[in-house]
Amino acid sequence: MDAASAATIIFPDRISGQMGLMWQQTKAPLIVPLLKLLVYLCLALSIMLFVERVYMGIVIVWLKLFGRKPEKRYKWEAMKDDVELGNSAYPMVLVQIPMYNEKEVYQLSIGAACGLSWPSDRITIQVLDDSTDPTIKDLVELECQRWASKGINIKYEIRDSRNGYKAGALKEGMKHSYVKQCDYVAIFDADFEPEPDFLWRTIPFLVHNPDIALVQARWKFVNADECLMTRMQEMSLDYHFTVEQEVGSSTYAFFGFNGTAGVWRISALNEAGGWKDRTTVEDMDLAVRASLKGWKFVYVGDLKVKNELPSTFKAYRYQQHRWSCGPANLFKKMVGEIMRTKKVTLWKKLYVIYSFFFVRKIVAHIVTFVFYCVLLPATVLFPEVEVPKWGAVYIPSIITLLNAVGTPRSLHLLVFWILFENVMSLHRTKATFIGLLEAGRVNEWVVTEKLGDVKSKLGGKTLKKPRIRIGERYVLVQCSRLIVRERFRFKSRSHYLIVNRVHVLELGVGAYLFLCGCYDVAFGKNHYFIYLFLQSIAFFVAGVGYVGTFVPNS
């Protein structure tokens, strides 16, 4: 039974007859052909994504079985003391820490940077503080003075405005006179804690291989077990580091700089044009420009730097907007330049344009939402439109399993991950189109909120973790007793929920999926209703903000 037939059950005969006639006149010549066209297009894009995932899977298996570690592929020798030259035998290293109102984590990052093992007269720590909160600025400056009193060469730098955001801060930091003496620059975001031997393991790549511009380390998530949302993030990012970065480094010596936990050759950075703030992915922008100049990148997966995942849904949404909008916008601005460059091979150009940008940064987001959250449910209402089983089941199942290889410990959470990624695909798809069309929020930059130690924020109480469930939150019922209502900047908890946690788009998509599920149960033949109901619940949960950690504003 189609939608027109169902209408005769709900509406009186005359009304339903008119509606049915209008529906039949519109459906057959317009809606059905359009849906079929979109299904064919999405199937083609799904195949592209499938081939990309399988290709990377084959490469990573080959690398695991027969590949050589970066220390073997490139010349790598430990830095040694020189009796005659003394410490001048070691290159000068600049360590930059950009931060913005990082009250919860500034001590961690500054302390870790000051704890890096390197000759003290050959390293400069540069804290680039764009904080707008005077209290936090004072705290950061005092922390820098404390380390300076211990003999650490640390510079506290501020500027008059936040123009260019992170890119602007890094660019301004490179202008200081003492930077001219430096050969390399290591960059760490405010929540990153490198191990003391970080420079000893990365600098030799740059010293002994003059064609290498960047050495990138892997991220290690200290709060992955904080809530179900952080576990989902860990699964996605582990695939990125375990597969995407490794494959790019081993095959084309190119991958996207992650913006932190990496060391750049300053001459390569300058040759590429330095930091630019034309998009919200200044790190990827720099990496692409440097690659087009012929520079190579090395990813060291065995070197891990601790950092914090965003654990509030609000922070994660802002981060994903930036990570989805920025690459799409950069692709639009650089595709012509990539095609015109003559310093790299045709195969590398194709890899950057097709694989790195088009498939991973655009197709992946659009297919996930449009196909699995819009078109597939729509086929329930339009039985004339059919999706082959290989497109509806086999391809997404294989892609999902390939994505899961990065985090074996979370295989039992695969269903939750699928539902959560489909929810986030709405936000990512919207951001991707904003980037491609350069719409209103294209250059929106909201710094990802860091919570630091959640326990200490709640008075140091030991909390019992709940069992994992949809919409799990780290802050339990016990924590609510510790929260004083006056701490909220809203009139009440309900006011806070309405203002800060209700997301209309997610609720709208959830309602659409739920209705499609009900229709499938009553009249359908596709038997998609189990998926539709589960996915609608996931959208409803996200729509009311019951995801991640909830910490009241102090």
C-alpha positions as CSV (number, residue, x, y, z in Angstrom):
1,M,0.0,0.0,0.0
2,D,1.4,3.4,-1.0
3,A,0.9,6.8,0.7
4,A,-2.2,7.7,-1.3
5,S,-3.9,4.4,-0.3
6,A,-3.1,5.1,3.3
7,A,-4.7,8.5,3.1
8,T,-8.1,6.9,2.3
9,I,-8.0,5.3,5.7
10,I,-7.3,8.5,7.5
11,F,-9.3,11.1,5.6
12,P,-13.0,11.2,4.5
13,D,-13.7,9.9,1.0
14,R,-14.0,13.3,-0.7
15,I,-10.9,14.8,0.8
16,S,-8.9,11.6,0.4
17,G,-10.1,11.3,-3.2
18,Q,-8.8,14.8,-4.1
19,M,-5.6,14.2,-2.2
20,G,-5.1,10.9,-3.8
21,L,-5.6,12.3,-7.3
22,M,-3.2,15.2,-6.7
23,W,-0.7,12.7,-5.2
24,Q,-0.9,10.3,-8.2
25,Q,-0.5,13.2,-10.6
26,T,2.6,14.5,-8.8
27,K,4.2,11.2,-7.7
28,A,4.5,9.3,-11.0
29,P,6.0,12.0,-13.3
30,L,8.0,13.9,-10.7
31,I,8.7,12.5,-7.3
32,V,9.5,8.9,-8.2
33,P,11.9,9.7,-11.0
34,L,13.7,12.2,-8.8
35,L,14.0,9.7,-6.0
36,K,15.3,7.1,-8.4
37,L,17.9,9.5,-9.8
38,L,19.1,10.4,-6.2
39,V,19.3,6.7,-5.3
40,Y,21.4,6.0,-8.4
41,L,23.6,8.9,-7.6
42,C,24.0,7.9,-3.9
43,L,24.8,4.3,-5.0
44,A,27.5,5.6,-7.2
45,L,29.0,7.7,-4.4
46,S,28.7,4.7,-2.0
47,I,30.7,2.6,-4.4
48,M,33.4,5.4,-4.5
49,L,33.5,5.4,-0.7
50,F,33.5,1.6,-0.6
51,V,36.4,1.4,-3.1
52,E,38.3,4.0,-1.1
53,R,37.9,2.1,2.2
54,V,38.8,-1.3,0.6
55,Y,41.9,0.3,-1.0
56,M,43.1,1.7,2.3
57,G,42.3,-1.6,4.0
58,I,44.5,-3.5,1.6
59,V,47.3,-1.0,1.9
60,I,47.2,-1.1,5.7
61,V,47.3,-4.9,5.8
62,W,50.2,-4.8,3.4
63,L,52.0,-2.3,5.6
64,K,51.4,-4.4,8.7
65,L,52.8,-7.5,7.1
66,F,55.6,-6.2,4.9
67,G,56.0,-2.5,5.5
68,R,58.8,-0.8,7.3
69,K,58.6,1.6,10.2
70,P,59.3,5.3,9.4
71,E,62.7,5.0,11.2
72,K,63.6,2.4,8.5
73,R,62.0,4.1,5.5
74,Y,63.9,7.3,6.2
75,K,67.3,8.1,7.6
76,W,66.9,8.3,11.4
77,E,69.8,8.5,13.9
78,A,69.6,9.5,17.5
79,M,71.0,12.9,18.2
80,K,74.4,12.7,19.9
81,D,76.6,15.0,21.9
82,D,79.5,16.7,20.1
83,V,82.5,17.4,22.3
84,E,83.7,20.3,20.2
85,L,80.4,22.0,19.3
86,G,78.7,21.3,22.6
87,N,75.0,22.1,22.6
88,S,75.3,24.1,19.4
89,A,75.3,20.8,17.6
90,Y,71.6,20.6,18.4
91,P,69.1,22.5,16.3
92,M,67.1,25.3,17.9
93,V,63.5,24.3,18.5
94,L,60.5,26.5,19.1
95,V,57.5,25.0,20.9
96,Q,54.2,26.9,20.4
97,I,51.2,26.5,22.6
98,P,48.2,28.5,21.3
99,M,45.4,28.9,23.8
100,Y,42.1,30.7,24.4
101,N,40.5,30.8,27.9
102,E,41.9,27.4,28.8
103,K,41.3,27.6,32.5
104,E,41.0,23.8,33.0
105,V,44.1,22.6,31.1
106,Y,46.6,25.5,30.7
107,Q,48.9,24.1,33.5
108,L,49.0,20.6,31.9
109,S,50.1,21.8,28.5
110,I,52.6,24.4,29.7
111,G,54.0,21.9,32.2
112,A,54.4,19.2,29.6
113,A,56.1,21.5,27.2
114,C,58.5,22.8,29.8
115,G,59.2,19.1,30.7
116,L,60.4,18.3,27.2
117,S,63.9,16.8,27.2
118,W,66.2,19.0,25.1
119,P,69.2,21.2,25.7
120,S,67.8,24.1,27.7
121,D,69.6,26.7,25.6
122,R,68.3,25.2,22.3
123,I,64.6,25.3,23.0
124,T,62.1,28.2,23.4
125,I,58.6,27.7,24.8
126,Q,56.1,30.2,23.3
127,V,52.7,30.5,25.0
128,L,50.3,32.3,22.6
129,D,47.5,33.5,24.8
130,D,44.4,34.9,23.1
131,S,42.3,34.7,26.2
132,T,39.6,37.3,26.7
133,D,39.0,36.5,30.3
134,P,41.4,38.8,32.4
135,T,41.5,36.3,35.3
136,I,42.6,33.4,33.0
137,K,45.2,35.6,31.3
138,D,46.7,36.4,34.7
139,L,46.8,32.8,35.6
140,V,48.5,31.8,32.4
141,E,51.0,34.6,32.7
142,L,51.8,33.6,36.3
143,E,52.3,30.0,35.3
144,C,54.8,31.1,32.6
145,Q,56.6,33.2,35.2
146,R,56.7,30.2,37.5
147,W,58.5,28.1,34.9
148,A,60.8,31.0,33.9
149,S,61.9,31.2,37.5
150,K,63.1,27.6,37.2
151,G,65.3,28.5,34.3
152,I,63.0,27.5,31.4
153,N,63.2,29.7,28.4
154,I,59.5,30.5,28.1
155,K,57.8,33.5,26.4
156,Y,54.3,34.7,27.2
157,E,52.9,36.4,24.1
158,I,49.6,38.2,23.7
159,R,48.2,40.3,20.9
160,D,45.7,43.1,20.5
161,S,42.9,41.1,18.8
162,R,42.0,37.6,17.9
163,N,42.1,38.2,14.1
164,G,42.6,34.9,12.3
165,Y,42.0,32.9,15.5
166,K,44.5,30.1,15.9
167,A,46.2,30.7,12.5
168,G,46.5,34.4,13.4
169,A,48.1,33.6,16.7
170,L,50.6,31.2,15.2
171,K,51.4,33.6,12.5
172,E,52.0,36.4,14.9
173,G,54.1,34.2,17.1
174,M,56.5,33.5,14.2
175,K,57.2,37.2,13.8
176,H,59.2,37.6,17.0
177,S,62.9,38.2,16.6
178,Y,64.0,35.2,18.7
179,V,62.1,32.8,16.3
180,K,64.6,33.7,13.5
181,Q,67.2,31.6,15.3
182,C,65.0,28.5,15.3
183,D,65.1,25.7,12.8
184,Y,61.9,23.7,13.8
185,V,58.6,24.5,15.5
186,A,56.6,22.0,17.5
187,I,52.9,22.8,18.0
188,F,50.7,21.6,20.8
189,D,47.1,22.6,21.6
190,A,46.3,23.6,25.1
191,D,45.1,20.1,26.1
192,F,48.1,18.2,24.7
193,E,50.7,16.6,26.9
194,P,53.8,15.4,25.0
195,E,56.1,12.9,26.6
196,P,59.6,14.2,27.6
197,D,61.3,12.3,24.7
198,F,59.0,13.7,22.0
199,L,61.7,15.9,20.4
200,W,64.3,13.2,20.6
201,R,62.0,11.0,18.5
202,T,60.9,13.5,15.9
203,I,63.7,16.0,15.3
204,P,66.1,13.3,13.8
205,F,63.7,12.8,10.9
206,L,64.0,16.5,10.0
207,V,67.7,16.8,10.7
208,H,68.7,13.8,8.5
209,N,66.1,14.1,5.7
210,P,66.2,17.6,4.1
211,D,63.1,16.9,2.0
212,I,60.8,16.2,5.1
213,A,58.7,19.2,6.2
214,L,56.5,17.7,8.9
215,V,56.6,14.9,11.5
216,Q,53.2,14.1,12.9
217,A,52.5,12.1,16.1
218,R,49.4,10.2,17.0
219,W,46.8,11.4,19.5
220,K,46.1,9.4,22.7
221,F,42.8,10.1,24.4
222,V,42.9,10.4,28.1
223,N,39.2,10.6,28.6
224,A,38.0,8.0,26.0
225,D,36.1,6.1,28.7
226,E,34.4,9.2,30.2
227,C,31.1,8.6,28.4
228,L,29.6,6.7,25.4
229,M,30.1,9.8,23.2
230,T,33.8,9.8,23.8
231,R,34.0,6.1,23.0
232,M,32.3,6.8,19.7
233,Q,34.8,9.6,19.0
234,E,37.7,7.3,19.8
235,M,36.4,4.8,17.2
236,S,36.3,7.4,14.5
237,L,39.6,9.0,15.3
238,D,41.4,5.7,15.8
239,Y,40.5,4.8,12.2
240,H,41.8,8.2,11.0
241,F,45.2,7.7,12.7
242,T,45.5,3.9,12.3
243,V,44.5,3.9,8.6
244,E,44.1,7.2,6.9
245,Q,47.3,8.9,8.2
246,E,49.4,5.7,8.0
247,V,48.3,5.1,4.4
248,G,48.9,8.7,3.3
249,S,52.3,8.8,4.9
250,S,53.5,5.4,3.4
251,T,52.2,5.9,-0.1
252,Y,52.3,9.5,-1.1
253,A,54.2,11.0,1.9
254,F,51.2,13.3,2.3
255,F,48.4,13.6,4.9
256,G,46.6,16.4,6.6
257,F,48.4,18.0,9.5
258,N,46.3,17.5,12.6
259,G,47.1,21.0,13.8
260,T,48.9,19.8,16.9
261,A,51.4,17.1,18.1
262,G,53.6,17.8,15.1
263,V,56.9,19.4,14.3
264,W,57.4,21.6,11.2
265,R,60.6,22.6,9.4
266,I,60.3,26.4,9.6
267,S,61.9,26.9,6.2
268,A,59.2,24.6,4.6
269,L,56.5,26.4,6.6
270,N,57.7,29.8,5.2
271,E,58.1,28.5,1.7
272,A,54.5,27.3,1.7
273,G,53.3,30.8,2.6
274,G,53.0,30.5,6.3
275,W,49.8,30.4,8.3
276,K,46.6,31.5,6.5
277,D,43.2,32.2,8.1
278,R,41.1,31.9,5.0
279,T,39.4,28.7,6.3
280,T,38.8,27.1,9.7
281,V,41.3,24.4,8.9
282,E,44.5,26.4,8.8
283,D,46.5,23.2,9.6
284,M,45.2,21.3,6.5
285,D,45.6,24.5,4.4
286,L,49.3,24.6,5.3
287,A,49.8,20.9,4.7
288,V,48.3,21.0,1.2
289,R,50.3,24.1,0.2
290,A,53.6,22.6,1.6
291,S,52.9,19.3,-0.3
292,L,52.3,21.2,-3.5
293,K,55.8,22.6,-3.1
294,G,57.2,19.1,-3.1
295,W,57.8,18.6,0.6
296,K,57.2,15.2,2.3
297,F,55.5,14.3,5.5
298,V,56.1,11.5,8.0
299,Y,53.5,10.0,10.4
300,V,54.9,8.3,13.4
301,G,52.1,6.1,14.7
302,D,54.1,4.7,17.6
303,L,54.6,8.2,19.1
304,K,51.5,9.1,21.0
305,V,50.6,12.4,22.7
306,K,47.9,12.5,25.3
307,N,45.0,14.9,24.8
308,E,41.3,15.3,25.7
309,L,38.3,14.5,23.6
310,P,35.3,17.0,23.7
311,S,33.0,15.4,26.2
312,T,30.0,17.8,25.9
313,F,27.7,17.5,23.0
314,K,27.8,21.2,22.4
315,A,31.6,21.3,22.1
316,Y,31.6,18.2,19.9
317,R,29.0,19.8,17.5
318,Y,31.1,22.9,17.2
319,Q,34.2,20.9,16.5
320,Q,32.6,18.8,13.9
321,H,31.2,21.9,12.2
322,R,34.7,23.3,11.9
323,W,36.2,20.0,10.8
324,S,33.5,19.4,8.1
325,C,33.0,23.0,6.8
326,G,36.7,23.9,6.7
327,P,37.9,21.0,4.4
328,A,35.0,21.6,2.0
329,N,35.7,25.3,1.8
330,L,39.4,24.6,1.4
331,F,38.7,22.1,-1.4
332,K,36.7,24.8,-3.3
333,K,39.5,27.3,-2.9
334,M,42.4,25.0,-3.8
335,V,41.3,22.5,-6.4
336,G,42.4,24.8,-9.2
337,E,45.8,25.4,-7.6
338,I,46.3,21.7,-7.0
339,M,45.6,20.9,-10.7
340,R,47.9,23.7,-12.0
341,T,50.9,22.9,-9.8
342,K,53.9,21.3,-11.6
343,K,56.0,20.2,-8.6
344,V,54.1,17.0,-7.8
345,T,53.2,14.0,-9.9
346,L,49.8,13.5,-11.6
347,W,49.1,10.6,-9.3
348,K,49.6,12.7,-6.2
349,K,47.3,15.4,-7.5
350,L,44.6,12.8,-8.1
351,Y,45.2,11.4,-4.6
352,V,44.8,14.8,-3.0
353,I,41.8,15.9,-5.1
354,Y,39.9,12.7,-5.3
355,S,40.8,10.6,-2.3
356,F,41.8,13.1,0.3
357,F,39.3,15.8,-0.4
358,F,36.4,14.6,-2.5
359,V,35.7,11.1,-1.1
360,R,36.7,11.5,2.5
361,K,35.8,15.1,3.2
362,I,32.7,15.5,1.0
363,V,31.2,12.2,-0.2
364,A,31.5,10.4,3.1
365,H,29.4,13.0,4.9
366,I,26.7,13.5,2.2
367,V,26.2,9.8,1.5
368,T,25.9,8.9,5.1
369,F,23.1,11.4,5.7
370,V,21.3,11.7,2.4
371,F,21.3,8.0,1.5
372,Y,20.8,6.3,4.9
373,C,18.8,9.0,6.7
374,V,16.7,10.5,3.9
375,L,16.4,8.4,0.8
376,L,16.4,4.9,2.3
377,P,13.5,5.8,4.6
378,A,11.8,7.5,1.7
379,T,11.7,4.2,-0.2
380,V,9.3,2.9,2.4
381,L,6.8,5.6,1.3
382,F,7.5,5.0,-2.4
383,P,7.7,1.3,-3.1
384,E,8.3,2.0,-6.8
385,V,11.8,3.2,-5.7
386,E,14.0,0.2,-4.9
387,V,17.5,0.1,-3.4
388,P,19.4,-3.1,-4.2
389,K,20.4,-5.1,-1.2
390,W,24.1,-4.7,-2.0
391,G,23.7,-0.9,-1.6
392,A,21.4,-1.0,1.4
393,V,23.1,-3.7,3.4
394,Y,26.4,-5.2,2.1
395,I,28.3,-2.0,1.2
396,P,27.5,-0.1,4.4
397,S,28.2,-3.2,6.5
398,I,31.7,-3.7,5.0
399,I,32.5,0.0,5.3
400,T,31.4,-0.1,8.9
401,L,33.6,-3.2,9.7
402,L,36.6,-1.6,8.0
403,N,36.1,1.5,10.1
404,A,36.0,-0.5,13.2
405,V,39.4,-2.1,12.8
406,G,41.1,0.9,14.5
407,T,39.5,0.2,17.9
408,P,39.0,-3.5,18.5
409,R,38.1,-3.0,22.1
410,S,34.9,-1.2,21.0
411,L,33.6,-3.7,18.5
412,H,30.7,-4.5,20.9
413,L,29.6,-0.8,20.6
414,L,29.4,-1.0,16.8
415,V,25.6,-0.5,16.6
416,F,25.8,2.5,18.9
417,W,28.6,3.9,16.7
418,I,26.6,3.5,13.5
419,L,23.6,5.3,15.0
420,F,25.7,8.1,16.4
421,E,27.6,8.6,13.2
422,N,24.4,8.8,11.3
423,V,23.1,11.5,13.7
424,M,26.3,13.5,13.4
425,S,26.2,13.1,9.6
426,L,23.3,15.6,9.6
427,H,25.5,18.2,11.2
428,R,28.5,17.4,9.0
429,T,26.5,17.4,5.8
430,K,25.1,20.8,6.7
431,A,28.6,22.1,7.4
432,T,29.9,20.6,4.2
433,F,27.4,22.5,2.1
434,I,28.1,25.7,4.1
435,G,31.8,25.3,3.2
436,L,31.1,24.5,-0.5
437,L,28.7,27.4,-0.9
438,E,30.6,29.8,1.5
439,A,27.4,30.5,3.4
440,G,27.0,32.4,6.6
441,R,28.8,30.2,9.2
442,V,31.7,29.3,6.8
443,N,34.4,31.0,9.0
444,E,32.8,30.4,12.3
445,W,35.4,29.4,14.8
446,V,34.4,28.2,18.3
447,V,37.3,26.9,20.4
448,T,36.6,23.3,21.6
449,E,35.7,23.4,25.3
450,K,38.0,21.4,27.5
451,L,36.8,20.2,30.9
452,G,40.0,18.8,32.3
453,D,39.4,16.7,35.4
454,V,35.6,16.4,35.7
455,K,35.9,15.0,39.2
456,S,37.8,18.0,40.5
457,K,35.2,20.3,39.1
458,L,32.6,18.5,41.1
459,G,34.4,18.8,44.4
460,G,36.7,15.8,44.1
461,K,34.0,13.3,44.8
462,T,34.5,9.7,43.6
463,L,31.8,8.9,41.1
464,K,30.4,5.6,40.2
465,K,30.1,5.1,36.4
466,P,26.8,4.0,35.0
467,R,26.3,1.2,32.6
468,I,26.6,2.2,29.0
469,R,23.2,3.0,27.4
470,I,21.9,5.3,24.6
471,G,22.4,8.9,25.8
472,E,24.8,7.9,28.6
473,R,26.1,10.8,30.7
474,Y,29.1,10.8,32.9
475,V,27.5,13.1,35.5
476,L,25.2,10.9,37.5
477,V,22.2,11.5,39.7
478,Q,24.6,11.7,42.7
479,C,26.3,14.7,41.0
480,S,23.1,16.6,40.8
481,R,23.0,16.8,44.6
482,L,26.4,18.6,44.4
483,I,25.1,21.2,42.0
484,V,23.9,24.5,43.5
485,R,21.1,25.9,41.4
486,E,22.5,29.4,41.7
487,R,25.5,28.3,39.6
488,F,23.4,28.2,36.5
489,R,23.3,31.3,34.5
490,F,19.8,30.4,33.5
491,K,16.7,30.8,35.6
492,S,16.2,27.0,36.0
493,R,17.4,23.7,34.9
494,S,14.4,23.4,32.5
495,H,15.3,26.8,31.0
496,Y,18.9,25.6,30.5
497,L,17.7,22.5,28.7
498,I,15.4,24.4,26.4
499,V,18.0,27.1,25.5
500,N,21.2,25.0,25.3
501,R,20.2,21.4,24.6
502,V,17.2,21.2,22.3
503,H,18.2,20.7,18.6
504,V,15.3,21.2,16.2
505,L,16.9,19.6,13.1
506,E,17.7,16.4,15.0
507,L,14.2,16.2,16.4
508,G,12.8,16.8,12.9
509,V,14.8,14.0,11.3
510,G,13.9,11.7,14.2
511,A,10.2,12.4,13.6
512,Y,10.6,11.7,9.9
513,L,12.4,8.4,10.5
514,F,9.8,7.4,13.2
515,L,6.9,8.1,10.8
516,C,8.6,6.1,8.1
517,G,9.1,3.3,10.5
518,C,5.4,3.3,11.5
519,Y,4.4,3.3,7.8
520,D,6.8,0.4,7.1
521,V,5.2,-1.6,10.0
522,A,1.7,-0.9,8.8
523,F,2.0,-1.0,5.0
524,G,5.6,-1.5,3.9
525,K,7.4,-4.5,2.4
526,N,11.0,-3.4,3.0
527,H,11.2,-4.4,6.7
528,Y,13.5,-1.4,7.5
529,F,11.4,-0.5,10.5
530,I,13.9,-1.9,13.1
531,Y,16.7,0.3,11.7
532,L,14.3,3.2,11.3
533,F,13.0,3.0,14.9
534,L,16.5,2.7,16.4
535,Q,17.9,5.5,14.3
536,S,14.9,7.8,15.1
537,I,15.6,7.1,18.9
538,A,19.2,8.1,18.3
539,F,18.1,11.4,16.7
540,F,15.6,12.1,19.4
541,V,18.3,11.5,22.1
542,A,20.6,13.9,20.3
543,G,17.8,16.3,19.7
544,V,17.2,16.8,23.5
545,G,20.9,17.0,24.1
546,Y,21.0,13.8,26.3
547,V,24.5,13.0,24.9
548,G,27.9,13.2,26.5
549,T,28.9,14.9,29.8
550,F,26.8,17.5,31.4
551,V,28.6,19.9,33.7
552,P,26.9,23.1,35.0
553,N,28.4,26.5,34.4
554,S,30.3,27.8,37.4
